Amino acid sequence: MKLRSVLFLAALTASTTVWAQHIERWPAAKANQWYAQQPWLVGSNYVPSDAINQLEMFQAATWNPQLNDKELGMAESIGMNTMRVFLQDQLWTQDPVAFKKRLDDFLTIAAKHGIRPMFVLFDSCWDPRPQLGPQHPPIPGVHNSGWVQSPGSKELADPAYEPKLEAYVKGVVGAFANDPRVLAWDVWNEPDNHGDADPPNKTALVDGLLPKVFAWARSQHPIQPLTSGVWNGDWSHPDKESATTKIQLEESDVITFHNYGWPEEFEARIKELQAYGRPILCSEYMARGAGSTFDNDLPIAKQYHVAAINWGLVAGKTQTYFPWDSWKRPYTIEQPTVWFHEVFRQDDTPYRQHEVDLIRELTGRGTK
């Protein structure tokens, strides 16, 4: 009996060790092997033109698969093969089965156009008071005037709500953990982004939750990599990074980053991140008025084999053709002469023909 007990304990210890290793971050070799199997990834952060935010994109009353099909077809036509798509935890809480069905339908539409989305689970940007149901109309002249955080500040600060967040992460990732139509999981967008309406201890709350979110997602054993994109701070000196950035870089299977600066800065940021020895994907760029353009950045991304996912595809209710400063000073014109984000107009024509020609040329994909 004693020998059997020893053998049992040894087997249990071994299996526990294997389990622990299985749910740890991918080794760099595995991450690089995964990336070597991908085409050069080029796409947009996508919300359909008739949706003001994540809720309106996926709620039953405003879910519009026909428009998704049309707009993802436009992306395909210029050579794009991925989209970064934001989800929202309250969609899961409202009706998990229906939400999973709409996500599955979205993936079917995307796959039809050769597009594999990166899903974003949580987001710390803009309105911290998300509510299900009808969303308010766009505020005239304001960039992204209806975008909502996930979780909201009330839910983030309530320990009793954490099991719902865990169920959401495990439920969504678990449903598509073995689905090749999904490119990757971005577990939290700009987690330490802080606005005027956010609670003062928001960053501390997020820092406490972020490692758990990675662990919840990993517990579902996804075949896709996990990430959370760094967006500010000094990435070349680990001792100078914020606590949030350290968590992001230590937990991410592949490194994602945001940059809306001039091309010199864009290239410098890539070089900083190369030291980590993992695939690099730029999950947000292209803000024309800030110096970040397709013309400047996309050739650099291709040179370094960095994925390039710009903000915005088709002009619509998000109004992200207005710049960020419109939050404090709303514009009084219908549209600015120089669009901040977006690729296509409402009539399906490009904002700038040269840009879509460049994307086709650099990807070697798409049709005219």
TORRORO-614776 format. One line per 2 residues: number of its first residue (from 1); their letters; for each residue z, x, y of C-alpha. Coordinates in nm, 2 decimals, decimal comma. Example, Ala and Ser with C-alpha at 12.3 -4.5 7.8 and 13.67 -1.06 7.14 Angstrom:
# residues 2
1 = AS = 0,78:1,23:-0,45  0,71:1,37:-0,11
This chain:
# residues 368
1 = MK = 0,00:0,00:0,00  0,09:0,28:0,24
3 = LR = -0,25:0,45:0,18  -0,43:0,12:0,24
5 = SV = -0,23:0,07:0,56  -0,32:0,42:0,68
7 = LF = -0,68:0,36:0,60  -0,67:0,02:0,78
9 = LA = -0,52:0,17:1,09  -0,77:0,46:1,08
11 = AL = -1,06:0,21:1,06  -0,91:0,00:1,33
13 = TA = -0,87:0,30:1,56  -1,22:0,41:1,49
15 = ST = -1,36:0,07:1,56  -1,16:0,05:1,88
17 = TV = -1,29:0,38:1,99  -1,65:0,27:1,92
19 = WA = -1,59:-0,05:2,11  -1,45:0,15:2,41
21 = QH = -1,75:0,38:2,41  -1,99:0,09:2,38
23 = IE = -1,87:-0,08:2,69  -1,84:0,23:2,91
25 = RW = -2,10:0,32:3,16  -2,43:0,43:3,02
27 = PA = -2,46:0,81:2,98  -2,71:0,96:3,23
29 = AK = -2,94:1,04:2,94  -2,96:0,67:2,84
31 = AN = -3,01:0,56:3,20  -3,29:0,81:3,25
33 = QW = -3,45:0,71:2,92  -3,44:0,35:3,02
35 = YA = -3,61:0,43:3,36  -3,88:0,64:3,19
37 = QQ = -3,99:0,33:3,01  -4,03:0,13:3,33
39 = PW = -4,34:0,12:3,54  -4,30:0,22:3,91
41 = LV = -4,09:-0,07:4,03  -4,20:-0,23:4,36
43 = GS = -4,10:-0,58:4,48  -3,90:-0,79:4,73
45 = NY = -3,57:-0,95:4,77  -3,67:-1,30:4,70
47 = VP = -3,56:-1,64:4,82  -3,83:-1,91:4,83
49 = SD = -3,95:-2,01:5,17  -3,80:-2,36:5,14
51 = AI = -3,45:-2,24:5,07  -3,20:-2,12:5,34
53 = NQ = -2,97:-1,95:5,08  -2,89:-1,89:4,72
55 = LE = -2,74:-2,24:4,67  -3,05:-2,41:4,80
57 = MF = -3,27:-2,20:4,58  -3,10:-2,30:4,26
59 = QA = -2,92:-2,64:4,31  -3,08:-2,93:4,13
61 = AT = -3,17:-3,13:4,44  -3,36:-2,84:4,60
63 = WN = -3,48:-2,64:4,29  -3,86:-2,60:4,34
65 = PQ = -4,03:-2,42:4,04  -4,37:-2,51:4,18
67 = LN = -4,31:-2,31:4,49  -4,15:-2,02:4,30
69 = DK = -4,46:-2,01:4,08  -4,69:-2,00:4,39
71 = EL = -4,49:-1,74:4,58  -4,43:-1,51:4,28
73 = GM = -4,81:-1,53:4,22  -4,86:-1,40:4,57
75 = AE = -4,63:-1,11:4,49  -4,82:-1,04:4,18
77 = SI = -5,15:-1,04:4,37  -5,04:-0,74:4,58
79 = GM = -4,90:-0,54:4,29  -4,53:-0,63:4,29
81 = NT = -4,36:-0,63:3,95  -3,99:-0,70:4,03
83 = MR = -3,78:-0,93:4,25  -3,42:-0,90:4,35
85 = VF = -3,27:-1,25:4,33  -2,92:-1,35:4,45
87 = LQ = -2,71:-1,60:4,25  -2,38:-1,77:4,36
89 = DQ = -2,07:-1,83:4,15  -2,03:-2,20:4,25
91 = LW = -2,36:-2,28:4,09  -2,20:-2,18:3,76
93 = TQ = -1,88:-2,37:3,83  -2,07:-2,68:3,92
95 = DP = -2,28:-2,70:3,60  -2,31:-2,40:3,37
97 = VA = -2,56:-2,55:3,14  -2,80:-2,67:3,41
99 = FK = -2,77:-2,34:3,60  -2,86:-2,14:3,29
101 = KR = -3,15:-2,37:3,23  -3,29:-2,31:3,58
103 = LD = -3,24:-1,94:3,55  -3,43:-1,95:3,22
105 = DF = -3,71:-2,15:3,39  -3,72:-1,90:3,67
107 = LT = -3,75:-1,61:3,43  -4,04:-1,79:3,26
109 = IA = -4,22:-1,83:3,59  -4,15:-1,47:3,68
111 = AK = -4,27:-1,34:3,35  -4,60:-1,54:3,39
113 = HG = -4,66:-1,31:3,69  -4,55:-0,99:3,53
115 = IR = -4,23:-0,98:3,74  -3,89:-0,89:3,60
117 = PM = -3,60:-0,98:3,83  -3,29:-0,79:3,91
119 = FV = -3,01:-1,06:3,94  -2,73:-1,02:4,20
121 = LF = -2,40:-1,17:4,09  -2,18:-1,14:4,40
123 = DS = -2,25:-1,08:4,77  -2,02:-0,99:5,06
125 = CW = -2,27:-1,07:5,34  -2,27:-1,34:5,61
127 = DP = -2,09:-1,68:5,58  -1,76:-1,65:5,38
129 = RP = -1,73:-2,03:5,34  -2,00:-2,13:5,09
131 = QL = -2,01:-2,50:4,99  -2,21:-2,68:4,73
133 = GP = -2,44:-2,97:4,82  -2,68:-3,01:5,11
135 = QH = -2,70:-2,70:5,33  -2,73:-2,70:5,71
137 = PP = -3,07:-2,65:5,87  -3,16:-2,31:6,00
139 = IP = -3,01:-2,22:6,34  -3,31:-2,17:6,57
141 = GV = -3,38:-1,81:6,65  -3,12:-1,66:6,41
143 = HN = -3,17:-1,42:6,12  -3,05:-1,55:5,78
145 = SG = -2,84:-1,82:5,95  -2,74:-2,00:5,63
147 = WV = -2,68:-1,72:5,39  -2,34:-1,74:5,21
149 = QS = -2,11:-1,50:5,03  -2,01:-1,51:4,67
151 = PG = -1,73:-1,55:4,61  -1,62:-1,71:4,94
153 = SK = -1,31:-1,57:5,12  -1,09:-1,85:5,00
155 = EL = -1,18:-1,79:4,64  -1,17:-1,42:4,67
157 = AD = -0,81:-1,43:4,80  -0,69:-1,68:4,53
159 = PA = -0,58:-1,51:4,20  -0,60:-1,84:4,03
161 = YE = -0,97:-1,85:4,09  -1,04:-1,52:3,91
163 = PK = -1,08:-1,67:3,56  -1,37:-1,88:3,71
165 = LE = -1,53:-1,56:3,84  -1,49:-1,40:3,50
167 = AY = -1,64:-1,70:3,32  -1,93:-1,69:3,56
169 = VK = -2,01:-1,32:3,51  -1,97:-1,34:3,13
171 = GV = -2,16:-1,67:3,11  -2,46:-1,56:3,31
173 = VG = -2,48:-1,20:3,18  -2,41:-1,32:2,83
175 = AF = -2,68:-1,58:2,84  -2,95:-1,32:2,92
177 = AN = -2,79:-1,00:2,79  -3,07:-0,94:2,54
179 = DP = -3,35:-1,09:2,74  -3,62:-0,84:2,83
181 = RV = -3,74:-1,06:3,11  -3,43:-0,94:3,31
183 = LA = -3,47:-0,60:3,47  -3,11:-0,52:3,57
185 = WD = -2,78:-0,67:3,70  -2,67:-0,59:4,05
187 = VW = -2,30:-0,69:4,02  -2,21:-0,69:4,39
189 = NE = -2,42:-0,67:4,70  -2,27:-0,45:4,98
191 = PD = -1,91:-0,52:4,85  -1,74:-0,37:5,15
193 = NH = -1,96:-0,54:5,42  -1,72:-0,70:5,66
195 = GD = -1,80:-0,97:5,92  -1,60:-1,12:6,20
197 = AD = -1,51:-1,43:6,00  -1,39:-1,23:5,70
199 = PP = -1,01:-1,19:5,62  -0,88:-0,85:5,73
201 = NK = -0,79:-0,75:5,38  -1,13:-0,84:5,23
203 = TA = -1,22:-0,48:5,13  -0,90:-0,43:4,94
205 = LV = -0,95:-0,76:4,76  -1,30:-0,66:4,66
207 = DG = -1,20:-0,31:4,56  -0,95:-0,47:4,32
209 = LL = -1,21:-0,70:4,17  -1,52:-0,48:4,15
211 = PK = -1,42:-0,27:3,85  -1,33:-0,59:3,67
213 = VF = -1,67:-0,74:3,74  -1,84:-0,43:3,59
215 = AW = -1,61:-0,46:3,28  -1,68:-0,83:3,24
217 = AR = -2,05:-0,77:3,26  -2,03:-0,48:3,01
219 = SQ = -1,83:-0,69:2,77  -2,15:-0,89:2,70
221 = HP = -2,33:-0,57:2,59  -2,65:-0,62:2,81
223 = IQ = -2,96:-0,43:2,73  -3,01:-0,40:3,10
225 = PL = -2,84:-0,15:3,33  -2,56:-0,25:3,57
227 = TS = -2,55:-0,13:3,93  -2,40:-0,20:4,28
229 = GV = -2,60:-0,05:4,57  -2,44:0,19:4,81
231 = WN = -2,53:0,12:5,17  -2,32:0,32:5,41
233 = GD = -2,10:0,63:5,42  -2,17:0,99:5,31
235 = WS = -2,31:1,01:4,96  -2,35:1,38:4,95
237 = HP = -1,98:1,46:4,98  -1,78:1,26:4,72
239 = DK = -1,45:1,35:4,89  -1,57:1,16:5,21
241 = ES = -1,68:0,84:5,03  -1,49:0,52:5,07
243 = AT = -1,30:0,38:4,78  -1,57:0,11:4,74
245 = TK = -1,85:0,36:4,73  -1,67:0,57:4,48
247 = IQ = -1,63:0,27:4,25  -2,00:0,18:4,29
249 = LE = -2,12:0,54:4,21  -1,87:0,58:3,92
251 = ES = -1,95:0,25:3,75  -2,33:0,21:3,80
253 = DV = -2,56:0,29:3,51  -2,85:0,34:3,76
255 = IT = -2,80:0,42:4,13  -2,92:0,17:4,38
257 = FH = -2,91:0,21:4,76  -3,00:0,04:5,08
259 = NY = -3,17:0,20:5,38  -3,32:0,05:5,68
261 = GW = -3,36:0,37:5,88  -3,65:0,59:5,98
263 = PE = -3,84:0,77:5,70  -3,66:1,10:5,76
265 = EF = -3,33:0,92:5,68  -3,48:0,74:5,39
267 = EA = -3,59:1,06:5,23  -3,26:1,23:5,30
269 = RI = -3,07:0,96:5,13  -3,28:0,99:4,82
271 = KE = -3,21:1,36:4,81  -2,84:1,30:4,84
273 = LQ = -2,84:1,06:4,54  -3,05:1,30:4,32
275 = AY = -2,74:1,50:4,27  -2,60:1,22:4,05
277 = GR = -2,87:1,28:3,79  -2,95:0,91:3,74
279 = PI = -3,24:0,69:3,81  -3,26:0,59:4,18
281 = LC = -3,37:0,24:4,30  -3,39:0,13:4,66
283 = SE = -3,29:-0,23:4,64  -3,32:-0,30:5,02
285 = YM = -3,54:-0,15:5,28  -3,82:-0,24:5,53
287 = AR = -3,70:-0,36:5,88  -3,99:-0,29:6,10
289 = GA = -3,80:-0,29:6,43  -3,55:-0,04:6,30
291 = GS = -3,81:0,21:6,19  -3,82:0,12:5,82
293 = TF = -4,18:0,02:5,72  -4,40:0,00:5,42
295 = DN = -4,63:0,26:5,58  -4,34:0,51:5,62
297 = DL = -4,12:0,45:5,32  -4,34:0,33:5,03
299 = PI = -4,53:0,66:4,99  -4,20:0,85:5,00
301 = AK = -4,05:0,62:4,73  -4,36:0,69:4,51
303 = QY = -4,34:1,06:4,57  -3,98:1,07:4,43
305 = HV = -4,04:0,79:4,18  -3,78:0,57:4,34
307 = AA = -3,81:0,19:4,29  -3,88:0,01:4,62
309 = IN = -3,76:-0,34:4,68  -3,80:-0,46:5,04
311 = WG = -3,62:-0,75:5,21  -3,82:-1,07:5,22
313 = LV = -4,14:-1,20:5,07  -4,26:-1,53:5,25
315 = AG = -4,14:-1,64:5,59  -3,93:-1,95:5,57
317 = KT = -3,59:-2,10:5,62  -3,40:-1,77:5,61
319 = QT = -3,59:-1,67:5,93  -3,54:-1,30:5,85
321 = YF = -3,84:-1,22:6,06  -3,58:-1,22:6,34
323 = PW = -3,37:-0,90:6,37  -3,00:-0,87:6,30
325 = DS = -2,91:-0,89:6,67  -3,02:-1,25:6,68
327 = WK = -2,67:-1,34:6,53  -2,52:-1,25:6,87
329 = RP = -2,82:-1,34:7,08  -3,04:-1,61:6,93
331 = YT = -3,41:-1,57:7,01  -3,57:-1,85:7,21
333 = IE = -3,92:-1,79:7,07  -4,06:-1,94:6,75
335 = QP = -4,13:-1,60:6,60  -4,11:-1,24:6,73
337 = TV = -4,43:-1,04:6,78  -4,29:-0,77:6,55
339 = WF = -4,14:-0,93:6,24  -3,82:-0,77:6,11
341 = HE = -3,87:-0,86:5,74  -4,12:-1,06:5,53
343 = VF = -4,46:-0,99:5,39  -4,65:-1,33:5,40
345 = RQ = -4,68:-1,61:5,65  -4,63:-1,98:5,57
347 = DD = -5,01:-2,02:5,53  -5,00:-1,75:5,25
349 = TP = -5,18:-1,49:5,46  -5,02:-1,15:5,51
351 = YR = -4,82:-1,08:5,82  -5,02:-0,75:5,83
353 = QH = -5,32:-0,70:5,60  -5,28:-0,32:5,60
355 = EV = -4,94:-0,35:5,44  -5,05:-0,55:5,14
357 = DL = -5,36:-0,32:5,10  -5,12:-0,02:5,10
359 = IR = -4,90:-0,18:4,83  -5,20:-0,25:4,61
361 = EL = -5,33:0,10:4,66  -5,00:0,27:4,58
363 = TG = -4,92:0,06:4,28  -5,27:0,05:4,15
365 = RG = -5,21:-0,32:4,07  -5,30:-0,65:4,23
367 = TK = -5,62:-0,81:4,33  -5,79:-0,87:4,66
